[in-house]
Amino acid sequence: MDLFFDVATQWRSIAAPEGATGMVSAIYSRIVRTGFDYAGVESTLRMRGVPRRKHSALLSDLQVMERAALDEMRNQRDAESPA
């Protein structure tokens, strides 16, 4: 969990269009997170002094949390979208 919170600023994001027009504008777009920037994750592990032998296991755990967070964010977007 500590690693997840440490890399909370490392999300990659895109601007996705709202509505059916498909046109992206500054007013009518939303930010959608697509996953973590893994270069930032690796940098965080190094800066925190995490032994390299633990990186793989921590990355696997982080990816489980990342997927759950992305699923929840998608569920929230779907709930907020007009039907």
Biopython code that builds the backbone (N, CA, C, O; Angstrom):
import numpy as np
from Bio.PDB.StructureBuilder import StructureBuilder

atoms = [
    (1, "MET", "N", (0.824, -1.194, 0.000)),
    (1, "MET", "CA", (0.000, 0.000, 0.000)),
    (1, "MET", "C", (0.871, 1.261, 0.000)),
    (1, "MET", "O", (0.533, 2.258, -0.638)),
    (2, "ASP", "N", (1.990, 1.204, 0.720)),
    (2, "ASP", "CA", (2.859, 2.385, 0.760)),
    (2, "ASP", "C", (3.327, 2.759, -0.643)),
    (2, "ASP", "O", (3.336, 3.936, -1.003)),
    (3, "LEU", "N", (3.717, 1.759, -1.436)),
    (3, "LEU", "CA", (4.165, 2.042, -2.800)),
    (3, "LEU", "C", (3.031, 2.644, -3.624)),
    (3, "LEU", "O", (3.257, 3.590, -4.378)),
    (4, "PHE", "N", (1.827, 2.119, -3.495)),
    (4, "PHE", "CA", (0.676, 2.650, -4.227)),
    (4, "PHE", "C", (0.498, 4.138, -3.920)),
    (4, "PHE", "O", (0.310, 4.945, -4.831)),
    (5, "PHE", "N", (0.556, 4.494, -2.649)),
    (5, "PHE", "CA", (0.400, 5.901, -2.276)),
    (5, "PHE", "C", (1.609, 6.734, -2.704)),
    (5, "PHE", "O", (1.458, 7.903, -3.061)),
    (6, "ASP", "N", (2.797, 6.147, -2.671)),
    (6, "ASP", "CA", (3.994, 6.872, -3.109)),
    (6, "ASP", "C", (3.927, 7.242, -4.586)),
    (6, "ASP", "O", (4.430, 8.294, -4.981)),
    (7, "VAL", "N", (3.319, 6.400, -5.397)),
    (7, "VAL", "CA", (3.282, 6.660, -6.845)),
    (7, "VAL", "C", (1.943, 7.251, -7.292)),
    (7, "VAL", "O", (1.633, 7.254, -8.484)),
    (8, "ALA", "N", (1.165, 7.741, -6.358)),
    (8, "ALA", "CA", (-0.160, 8.292, -6.687)),
    (8, "ALA", "C", (-0.083, 9.465, -7.666)),
    (8, "ALA", "O", (-1.077, 9.782, -8.320)),
    (9, "THR", "N", (1.061, 10.102, -7.775)),
    (9, "THR", "CA", (1.220, 11.209, -8.734)),
    (9, "THR", "C", (1.764, 10.720, -10.071)),
    (9, "THR", "O", (2.041, 11.532, -10.953)),
    (10, "GLN", "N", (1.921, 9.423, -10.237)),
    (10, "GLN", "CA", (2.535, 8.875, -11.446)),
    (10, "GLN", "C", (1.516, 8.294, -12.438)),
    (10, "GLN", "O", (1.882, 7.495, -13.300)),
    (11, "TRP", "N", (0.250, 8.690, -12.321)),
    (11, "TRP", "CA", (-0.754, 8.197, -13.266)),
    (11, "TRP", "C", (-0.546, 8.823, -14.634)),
    (11, "TRP", "O", (-0.285, 10.021, -14.746)),
    (12, "ARG", "N", (-0.662, 8.011, -15.666)),
    (12, "ARG", "CA", (-0.742, 8.524, -17.036)),
    (12, "ARG", "C", (-2.205, 8.806, -17.313)),
    (12, "ARG", "O", (-3.081, 8.040, -16.914)),
    (13, "SER", "N", (-2.467, 9.914, -18.003)),
    (13, "SER", "CA", (-3.843, 10.324, -18.258)),
    (13, "SER", "C", (-4.000, 10.795, -19.689)),
    (13, "SER", "O", (-3.043, 11.228, -20.332)),
    (14, "ILE", "N", (-5.232, 10.702, -20.174)),
    (14, "ILE", "CA", (-5.577, 11.225, -21.492)),
    (14, "ILE", "C", (-6.838, 12.071, -21.362)),
    (14, "ILE", "O", (-7.610, 11.901, -20.418)),
    (15, "ALA", "N", (-7.043, 12.975, -22.304)),
    (15, "ALA", "CA", (-8.295, 13.718, -22.377)),
    (15, "ALA", "C", (-9.212, 12.932, -23.305)),
    (15, "ALA", "O", (-8.889, 12.713, -24.472)),
    (16, "ALA", "N", (-10.353, 12.511, -22.778)),
    (16, "ALA", "CA", (-11.302, 11.713, -23.561)),
    (16, "ALA", "C", (-12.546, 12.554, -23.840)),
    (16, "ALA", "O", (-12.970, 13.334, -22.986)),
    (17, "PRO", "N", (-13.134, 12.402, -25.030)),
    (17, "PRO", "CA", (-14.312, 13.200, -25.365)),
    (17, "PRO", "C", (-15.525, 12.823, -24.529)),
    (17, "PRO", "O", (-15.711, 11.662, -24.163)),
    (18, "GLU", "N", (-16.336, 13.809, -24.240)),
    (18, "GLU", "CA", (-17.623, 13.604, -23.572)),
    (18, "GLU", "C", (-18.701, 13.566, -24.642)),
    (18, "GLU", "O", (-18.584, 14.229, -25.673)),
    (19, "GLY", "N", (-19.730, 12.805, -24.403)),
    (19, "GLY", "CA", (-20.871, 12.817, -25.308)),
    (19, "GLY", "C", (-20.638, 12.049, -26.588)),
    (19, "GLY", "O", (-19.629, 11.362, -26.740)),
    (20, "ALA", "N", (-21.574, 12.169, -27.503)),
    (20, "ALA", "CA", (-21.570, 11.371, -28.729)),
    (20, "ALA", "C", (-20.889, 12.043, -29.902)),
    (20, "ALA", "O", (-20.723, 11.413, -30.947)),
    (21, "THR", "N", (-20.484, 13.312, -29.770)),
    (21, "THR", "CA", (-19.940, 14.014, -30.927)),
    (21, "THR", "C", (-18.556, 13.520, -31.304)),
    (21, "THR", "O", (-18.170, 13.582, -32.471)),
    (22, "GLY", "N", (-17.819, 13.037, -30.343)),
    (22, "GLY", "CA", (-16.471, 12.548, -30.621)),
    (22, "GLY", "C", (-15.445, 13.654, -30.729)),
    (22, "GLY", "O", (-14.270, 13.375, -30.968)),
    (23, "MET", "N", (-15.851, 14.897, -30.562)),
    (23, "MET", "CA", (-14.921, 16.017, -30.656)),
    (23, "MET", "C", (-14.387, 16.342, -29.268)),
    (23, "MET", "O", (-15.145, 16.425, -28.302)),
    (24, "VAL", "N", (-13.093, 16.521, -29.184)),
    (24, "VAL", "CA", (-12.479, 16.858, -27.909)),
    (24, "VAL", "C", (-12.358, 18.381, -27.827)),
    (24, "VAL", "O", (-11.833, 19.022, -28.738)),
    (25, "SER", "N", (-12.837, 18.933, -26.757)),
    (25, "SER", "CA", (-12.636, 20.361, -26.512)),
    (25, "SER", "C", (-12.215, 20.530, -25.059)),
    (25, "SER", "O", (-12.410, 19.642, -24.229)),
    (26, "ALA", "N", (-11.646, 21.667, -24.779)),
    (26, "ALA", "CA", (-11.189, 21.918, -23.413)),
    (26, "ALA", "C", (-12.348, 21.916, -22.432)),
    (26, "ALA", "O", (-12.175, 21.556, -21.267)),
    (27, "ILE", "N", (-13.514, 22.309, -22.886)),
    (27, "ILE", "CA", (-14.665, 22.398, -22.003)),
    (27, "ILE", "C", (-15.356, 21.056, -21.848)),
    (27, "ILE", "O", (-15.817, 20.719, -20.758)),
    (28, "TYR", "N", (-15.433, 20.293, -22.914)),
    (28, "TYR", "CA", (-16.257, 19.090, -22.906)),
    (28, "TYR", "C", (-15.452, 17.799, -22.892)),
    (28, "TYR", "O", (-15.936, 16.767, -23.356)),
    (29, "SER", "N", (-14.260, 17.840, -22.380)),
    (29, "SER", "CA", (-13.493, 16.604, -22.272)),
    (29, "SER", "C", (-13.275, 16.279, -20.806)),
    (29, "SER", "O", (-13.407, 17.134, -19.931)),
    (30, "ARG", "N", (-12.942, 15.039, -20.567)),
    (30, "ARG", "CA", (-12.670, 14.588, -19.202)),
    (30, "ARG", "C", (-11.306, 13.930, -19.196)),
    (30, "ARG", "O", (-10.828, 13.454, -20.226)),
    (31, "ILE", "N", (-10.697, 13.906, -18.055)),
    (31, "ILE", "CA", (-9.394, 13.266, -17.912)),
    (31, "ILE", "C", (-9.630, 11.820, -17.484)),
    (31, "ILE", "O", (-10.354, 11.549, -16.526)),
    (32, "VAL", "N", (-9.008, 10.904, -18.212)),
    (32, "VAL", "CA", (-9.139, 9.480, -17.925)),
    (32, "VAL", "C", (-7.748, 8.935, -17.626)),
    (32, "VAL", "O", (-6.824, 9.099, -18.422)),
    (33, "ARG", "N", (-7.609, 8.294, -16.489)),
    (33, "ARG", "CA", (-6.328, 7.673, -16.138)),
    (33, "ARG", "C", (-6.221, 6.336, -16.864)),
    (33, "ARG", "O", (-7.184, 5.573, -16.942)),
    (34, "THR", "N", (-5.023, 6.068, -17.395)),
    (34, "THR", "CA", (-4.823, 4.842, -18.170)),
    (34, "THR", "C", (-3.908, 3.841, -17.483)),
    (34, "THR", "O", (-3.836, 2.686, -17.904)),
    (35, "GLY", "N", (-3.215, 4.254, -16.445)),
    (35, "GLY", "CA", (-2.298, 3.372, -15.738)),
    (35, "GLY", "C", (-1.119, 4.166, -15.224)),
    (35, "GLY", "O", (-0.997, 5.361, -15.495)),
    (36, "PHE", "N", (-0.263, 3.511, -14.492)),
    (36, "PHE", "CA", (0.898, 4.188, -13.937)),
    (36, "PHE", "C", (1.995, 4.355, -14.978)),
    (36, "PHE", "O", (2.121, 3.552, -15.903)),
    (37, "ASP", "N", (2.779, 5.403, -14.813)),
    (37, "ASP", "CA", (4.006, 5.603, -15.579)),
    (37, "ASP", "C", (5.067, 4.756, -14.882)),
    (37, "ASP", "O", (5.536, 5.111, -13.801)),
    (38, "TYR", "N", (5.445, 3.636, -15.502)),
    (38, "TYR", "CA", (6.324, 2.689, -14.827)),
    (38, "TYR", "C", (7.752, 3.187, -14.674)),
    (38, "TYR", "O", (8.485, 2.695, -13.815)),
    (39, "ALA", "N", (8.165, 4.159, -15.494)),
    (39, "ALA", "CA", (9.476, 4.774, -15.254)),
    (39, "ALA", "C", (9.450, 5.530, -13.929)),
    (39, "ALA", "O", (10.429, 5.521, -13.182)),
    (40, "GLY", "N", (8.326, 6.185, -13.641)),
    (40, "GLY", "CA", (8.165, 6.870, -12.361)),
    (40, "GLY", "C", (8.107, 5.897, -11.196)),
    (40, "GLY", "O", (8.634, 6.170, -10.118)),
    (41, "VAL", "N", (7.464, 4.760, -11.421)),
    (41, "VAL", "CA", (7.398, 3.723, -10.380)),
    (41, "VAL", "C", (8.801, 3.213, -10.074)),
    (41, "VAL", "O", (9.193, 3.107, -8.912)),
    (42, "GLU", "N", (9.554, 2.899, -11.128)),
    (42, "GLU", "CA", (10.916, 2.401, -10.923)),
    (42, "GLU", "C", (11.771, 3.442, -10.198)),
    (42, "GLU", "O", (12.536, 3.108, -9.293)),
    (43, "SER", "N", (11.635, 4.694, -10.600)),
    (43, "SER", "CA", (12.383, 5.764, -9.953)),
    (43, "SER", "C", (12.025, 5.864, -8.474)),
    (43, "SER", "O", (12.902, 6.057, -7.633)),
    (44, "THR", "N", (10.753, 5.734, -8.158)),
    (44, "THR", "CA", (10.307, 5.788, -6.764)),
    (44, "THR", "C", (10.917, 4.649, -5.958)),
    (44, "THR", "O", (11.375, 4.853, -4.834)),
    (45, "LEU", "N", (10.922, 3.450, -6.535)),
    (45, "LEU", "CA", (11.518, 2.303, -5.842)),
    (45, "LEU", "C", (13.001, 2.571, -5.536)),
    (45, "LEU", "O", (13.478, 2.299, -4.434)),
    (46, "ARG", "N", (13.717, 3.108, -6.532)),
    (46, "ARG", "CA", (15.141, 3.394, -6.326)),
    (46, "ARG", "C", (15.345, 4.485, -5.285)),
    (46, "ARG", "O", (16.203, 4.361, -4.411)),
    (47, "MET", "N", (14.549, 5.568, -5.377)),
    (47, "MET", "CA", (14.714, 6.670, -4.429)),
    (47, "MET", "C", (14.356, 6.258, -3.008)),
    (47, "MET", "O", (14.898, 6.808, -2.049)),
    (48, "ARG", "N", (13.462, 5.312, -2.865)),
    (48, "ARG", "CA", (13.090, 4.807, -1.534)),
    (48, "ARG", "C", (14.081, 3.773, -1.015)),
    (48, "ARG", "O", (13.974, 3.322, 0.125)),
    (49, "GLY", "N", (15.044, 3.400, -1.852)),
    (49, "GLY", "CA", (16.068, 2.455, -1.417)),
    (49, "GLY", "C", (15.577, 1.022, -1.320)),
    (49, "GLY", "O", (16.134, 0.224, -0.566)),
    (50, "VAL", "N", (14.537, 0.687, -2.079)),
    (50, "VAL", "CA", (14.001, -0.676, -2.057)),
    (50, "VAL", "C", (14.996, -1.596, -2.762)),
    (50, "VAL", "O", (15.393, -1.316, -3.893)),
    (51, "PRO", "N", (15.403, -2.681, -2.120)),
    (51, "PRO", "CA", (16.347, -3.604, -2.759)),
    (51, "PRO", "C", (15.795, -4.120, -4.098)),
    (51, "PRO", "O", (14.613, -4.444, -4.209)),
    (52, "ARG", "N", (16.658, -4.187, -5.093)),
    (52, "ARG", "CA", (16.253, -4.593, -6.443)),
    (52, "ARG", "C", (15.566, -5.964, -6.448)),
    (52, "ARG", "O", (14.669, -6.194, -7.260)),
    (53, "ARG", "N", (15.962, -6.859, -5.573)),
    (53, "ARG", "CA", (15.375, -8.196, -5.545)),
    (53, "ARG", "C", (13.891, -8.166, -5.184)),
    (53, "ARG", "O", (13.169, -9.127, -5.448)),
    (54, "LYS", "N", (13.429, -7.058, -4.578)),
    (54, "LYS", "CA", (12.018, -6.936, -4.195)),
    (54, "LYS", "C", (11.167, -6.224, -5.253)),
    (54, "LYS", "O", (9.940, -6.216, -5.147)),
    (55, "HIS", "N", (11.788, -5.635, -6.255)),
    (55, "HIS", "CA", (11.070, -4.841, -7.247)),
    (55, "HIS", "C", (9.993, -5.644, -7.981)),
    (55, "HIS", "O", (8.871, -5.165, -8.142)),
    (56, "SER", "N", (10.315, -6.833, -8.417)),
    (56, "SER", "CA", (9.369, -7.626, -9.207)),
    (56, "SER", "C", (8.100, -7.947, -8.421)),
    (56, "SER", "O", (6.990, -7.784, -8.928)),
    (57, "ALA", "N", (8.269, -8.401, -7.188)),
    (57, "ALA", "CA", (7.105, -8.736, -6.363)),
    (57, "ALA", "C", (6.281, -7.493, -6.050)),
    (57, "ALA", "O", (5.051, -7.546, -6.075)),
    (58, "LEU", "N", (6.942, -6.377, -5.756)),
    (58, "LEU", "CA", (6.221, -5.141, -5.469)),
    (58, "LEU", "C", (5.488, -4.632, -6.703)),
    (58, "LEU", "O", (4.371, -4.123, -6.600)),
    (59, "LEU", "N", (6.113, -4.768, -7.866)),
    (59, "LEU", "CA", (5.451, -4.350, -9.103)),
    (59, "LEU", "C", (4.207, -5.190, -9.359)),
    (59, "LEU", "O", (3.171, -4.659, -9.758)),
    (60, "SER", "N", (4.300, -6.477, -9.137)),
    (60, "SER", "CA", (3.127, -7.349, -9.309)),
    (60, "SER", "C", (1.996, -6.934, -8.373)),
    (60, "SER", "O", (0.840, -6.864, -8.792)),
    (61, "ASP", "N", (2.316, -6.664, -7.126)),
    (61, "ASP", "CA", (1.302, -6.213, -6.164)),
    (61, "ASP", "C", (0.714, -4.871, -6.586)),
    (61, "ASP", "O", (-0.498, -4.664, -6.513)),
    (62, "LEU", "N", (1.584, -3.960, -7.029)),
    (62, "LEU", "CA", (1.129, -2.645, -7.463)),
    (62, "LEU", "C", (0.176, -2.765, -8.652)),
    (62, "LEU", "O", (-0.816, -2.041, -8.725)),
    (63, "GLN", "N", (0.469, -3.665, -9.574)),
    (63, "GLN", "CA", (-0.385, -3.833, -10.751)),
    (63, "GLN", "C", (-1.770, -4.351, -10.378)),
    (63, "GLN", "O", (-2.752, -4.005, -11.035)),
    (64, "VAL", "N", (-1.865, -5.162, -9.350)),
    (64, "VAL", "CA", (-3.174, -5.616, -8.865)),
    (64, "VAL", "C", (-3.967, -4.415, -8.350)),
    (64, "VAL", "O", (-5.148, -4.263, -8.662)),
    (65, "MET", "N", (-3.314, -3.569, -7.562)),
    (65, "MET", "CA", (-3.985, -2.380, -7.029)),
    (65, "MET", "C", (-4.318, -1.389, -8.141)),
    (65, "MET", "O", (-5.372, -0.754, -8.119)),
    (66, "GLU", "N", (-3.412, -1.261, -9.113)),
    (66, "GLU", "CA", (-3.638, -0.368, -10.249)),
    (66, "GLU", "C", (-4.890, -0.797, -11.020)),
    (66, "GLU", "O", (-5.737, 0.036, -11.343)),
    (67, "ARG", "N", (-5.005, -2.082, -11.312)),
    (67, "ARG", "CA", (-6.159, -2.601, -12.057)),
    (67, "ARG", "C", (-7.451, -2.364, -11.272)),
    (67, "ARG", "O", (-8.461, -1.964, -11.851)),
    (68, "ALA", "N", (-7.426, -2.608, -9.968)),
    (68, "ALA", "CA", (-8.616, -2.380, -9.141)),
    (68, "ALA", "C", (-8.992, -0.897, -9.137)),
    (68, "ALA", "O", (-10.172, -0.556, -9.220)),
    (69, "ALA", "N", (-8.001, -0.023, -9.043)),
    (69, "ALA", "CA", (-8.274, 1.417, -9.045)),
    (69, "ALA", "C", (-8.845, 1.853, -10.394)),
    (69, "ALA", "O", (-9.798, 2.631, -10.439)),
    (70, "LEU", "N", (-8.270, 1.359, -11.493)),
    (70, "LEU", "CA", (-8.784, 1.709, -12.817)),
    (70, "LEU", "C", (-10.214, 1.214, -13.004)),
    (70, "LEU", "O", (-11.047, 1.922, -13.570)),
    (71, "ASP", "N", (-10.503, 0.010, -12.533)),
    (71, "ASP", "CA", (-11.867, -0.522, -12.613)),
    (71, "ASP", "C", (-12.836, 0.356, -11.829)),
    (71, "ASP", "O", (-13.934, 0.650, -12.303)),
    (72, "GLU", "N", (-12.437, 0.769, -10.643)),
    (72, "GLU", "CA", (-13.304, 1.616, -9.818)),
    (72, "GLU", "C", (-13.516, 2.982, -10.463)),
    (72, "GLU", "O", (-14.631, 3.505, -10.460)),
    (73, "MET", "N", (-12.459, 3.557, -11.012)),
    (73, "MET", "CA", (-12.601, 4.849, -11.697)),
    (73, "MET", "C", (-13.547, 4.726, -12.894)),
    (73, "MET", "O", (-14.356, 5.619, -13.142)),
    (74, "ARG", "N", (-13.443, 3.615, -13.635)),
    (74, "ARG", "CA", (-14.347, 3.386, -14.764)),
    (74, "ARG", "C", (-15.782, 3.235, -14.274)),
    (74, "ARG", "O", (-16.701, 3.795, -14.872)),
    (75, "ASN", "N", (-15.981, 2.494, -13.205)),
    (75, "ASN", "CA", (-17.331, 2.329, -12.638)),
    (75, "ASN", "C", (-17.914, 3.680, -12.223)),
    (75, "ASN", "O", (-19.095, 3.936, -12.456)),
    (76, "GLN", "N", (-17.115, 4.534, -11.621)),
    (76, "GLN", "CA", (-17.578, 5.863, -11.223)),
    (76, "GLN", "C", (-17.938, 6.711, -12.433)),
    (76, "GLN", "O", (-18.948, 7.414, -12.419)),
    (77, "ARG", "N", (-17.115, 6.651, -13.490)),
    (77, "ARG", "CA", (-17.424, 7.396, -14.726)),
    (77, "ARG", "C", (-18.725, 6.914, -15.333)),
    (77, "ARG", "O", (-19.556, 7.714, -15.763)),
    (78, "ASP", "N", (-18.899, 5.587, -15.367)),
    (78, "ASP", "CA", (-20.115, 5.013, -15.939)),
    (78, "ASP", "C", (-21.346, 5.439, -15.140)),
    (78, "ASP", "O", (-22.396, 5.724, -15.715)),
    (79, "ALA", "N", (-21.213, 5.482, -13.828)),
    (79, "ALA", "CA", (-22.336, 5.877, -12.972)),
    (79, "ALA", "C", (-22.683, 7.355, -13.145)),
    (79, "ALA", "O", (-23.841, 7.743, -12.997)),
    (80, "GLU", "N", (-21.690, 8.170, -13.454)),
    (80, "GLU", "CA", (-21.912, 9.610, -13.618)),
    (80, "GLU", "C", (-22.370, 9.980, -15.020)),
    (80, "GLU", "O", (-22.911, 11.067, -15.224)),
    (81, "SER", "N", (-22.163, 9.092, -15.992)),
    (81, "SER", "CA", (-22.539, 9.385, -17.373)),
    (81, "SER", "C", (-24.034, 9.298, -17.562)),
    (81, "SER", "O", (-24.685, 8.407, -17.016)),
    (82, "PRO", "N", (-24.594, 10.233, -18.346)),
    (82, "PRO", "CA", (-26.034, 10.132, -18.621)),
    (82, "PRO", "C", (-26.328, 8.865, -19.419)),
    (82, "PRO", "O", (-25.539, 8.460, -20.273)),
    (83, "ALA", "N", (-27.450, 8.256, -19.137)),
    (83, "ALA", "CA", (-27.812, 6.991, -19.793)),
    (83, "ALA", "C", (-28.265, 7.203, -21.206)),
    (83, "ALA", "O", (-28.604, 6.242, -21.896)),
]
sb = StructureBuilder()
sb.init_structure("model")
sb.init_model(0)
sb.init_chain("A")
sb.init_seg("    ")
for serial, (resi, resn, name, xyz) in enumerate(atoms, 1):
    if name == "N":
        sb.init_residue(resn, " ", resi, " ")
    sb.init_atom(name, np.array(xyz, "f"), 0.0, 1.0, " ", f" {name:<3s}", serial, name[0])
structure = sb.get_structure()
